[in-house]
């Protein structure tokens, strides 16, 4: 079930991201340069050998968004306009949590304890981090890894 849920969810995210893009394109950022092997190893529940075997892949997201998929971790840069982040959290308030101390605004989203995501506004940019929740665990248990990873990416963007 999880193997079907994640690709369907990611496809939906990518499609809605592409449709949500508005405004002029900004200078490109290579998300795979932000999402280093060291960061993936810290954040991912996968073992180092699994991460080493995976190759980071960049994926285009609409007019100005781009993502890096590395194993079970995906980093999106500009998946949504910064103004849309507040709307996202209101769409399912039970499963969206505002996180202080990360970027200019940050929201953590639990997707049925199968995967989780965090969207962060950094000035005019947004980043999204998506990760699988390990089987038998809860999204809340991996939230500290999201916060740590997001803080590292925000530092690189500032």
C-alpha positions, 0 to 999 in steps of 0.5 A, a space after each residue: 500500500 505504501 509503495 502505491 501511496 507515495 508515488 500517487 502523492 508525489 505525482 499529485 504534488 508535482 502536478 499541483 506544483 506545476 499548476 500553482 507556479 506563477 510569476 517570473 522565473 527566478 535565478 535557478 538553484 540546483 537543489 541537488 547541490 543543497 541536498 548533500 549526501 551528508 544531509 541525506 544520511 542524517 535525515 533519512 531512515 535508510 542506511 548509508 549503503 542504500 543512500 550511497 547506492 541511490 543517485 540524486 536526480 533533479 526533477 523540474 516542477 512547473 515554470 520555476 520549481 525544481 526538486 532533488 530526489 535522493 533515496 527517500 528524501 526529496 527537496 523541492 525549491 520553489 514548488 509553490 509561491 511563498 504566498 500560498 504556504 499559509 493556504 496549504 496549512 489551512 487545507 487540513 489544519 489537523 495534520 499541518 503544524 506551524 514550526 517556529 525557528 525555521 526560515 520565515 515561516 514553516 509548516 510540517 504536514 503528516 500524510 497518514 503517517 506514511 510520509 511527511 513533508 515540510 514547507 518553508 518560506 525563505 524570503 521570496 523562495 519556498 522549499 519543500 522537504 518530503 520523506 517516507 515515514 519508516 514502517 511502524 513509526 509516526 510522522 511526529 517521530 521524524 519531525 526533528 530530522 525535518 527541522 534539522 534538515 530544513 535549518 541546514 537548507 535555509 542557511 545555504 539559501 540565505 
